[in-house]
Amino acid sequence: YLLLFLGIISLWWHWRARDRMKVTNLTGKYIFITGCDTGFGNMAAKIFDKKGFRVFASCLTETGAKELKAVTSKQLQTVLLDVRDSVSVKKVAAWVKAEVQSEGLWGLVNNAGIMGPAAPTDWLDIEHFREPIEVNLIGLINVTINMLPLIKKAKGRIVNVSSVGGCLAFCGGGYIPSKFGVEGFNDSLRRDMKAFGVKVCCIRPGLFKTALSNPAKVMKEKEVIWNKLPPDIKKQYGADYFQKDAAKKQKLSKICLNMDISPVVQCMEHALTSLHPRAHYVVGQDAKLFWNPLSRMPAIVQDFLL
């Protein structure tokens, strides 16, 4: 038993030592980050800029780009990009190629995403599903495909921001299917790129305080859909369903919501700078203690708890 215990401790120590090993000479390397107006992407752009990376920060709005540029160095460059627009994605990729030239692109951080309406499936139409899937999955794939030759040239890193919703369906709507898709794309891409020296990582944040997961905004969007439902659907759910559901969601938010978003950016940094980045990063106390363990339990347990 003593030998077994010492063996486990030795393996753990070896893993921790391996996990801390860093890639050298990263100063001046190029990184492209999507979704930098607010949240994870905004903080990541600022931090990586301070650490000496040459950051290309894509923003959806001119306001977001101007505000980010005002608080970062001259080395950081912003660019407007809607990941749903294939023409725009190709133009931005061509611009990045001209900037990095023969050096290639060390890091691609696919962070851009939206929540979309989170409501029972029979409240929704196909358009409610379409937008989150277009942004979170199709847009992510499109950006990756167009940047991939530059990443391969640098033997660099791809970091895809998924969610605990990519392995556990905790609400209806297009967000969950889009994140399950990101997980599948990430795993197949990781295996495809292994032979080329490109590392592909996936980050699974829990519930963090960002514009994307603002509880008040989510419930407001849900209320708009509820108010437009046919009377027979409302009758099936009951007149007081919405109020009861809102109270439960508010309680869950207070328990699970992570206020500090920096741990997600720390995972991005580890994925970009570690000699041996992890395939998956689970971030947030709620994700580690509840959502991730629950995702590995039998369906009957998941259904009962959720």
Buried (B, 14 or more C-beta within 10 A) or exposed (E): EEEEEEEEEEEEEEEEEEEEEEBEEBEEBBBBBBBBBBBBBBBBBBBBBEBEBBBBBBBBEEEBBEBBBEEBEEEBBBBEBBBBEEEBBEBBBEEBBEBBEEBBBBBBBBBBBBBBBBBBEEBBEEEBBEBBBBBBBBBBBBBBEBBBEBBBBBEBBBBBBBBBBBBBBBBBBBBBBBBBBBBEBBBEBBEEBEEEEBBBBBBBBBBBBBEBBBBEEBBEBBEEBBEEBEEEEBEEBEEEEBEEBBEEBEEBBEEBBBEEBBBBBBBBBBBBBBEEBBEBBBBBEBBBEBBBEBBEEEEEEBEEEE
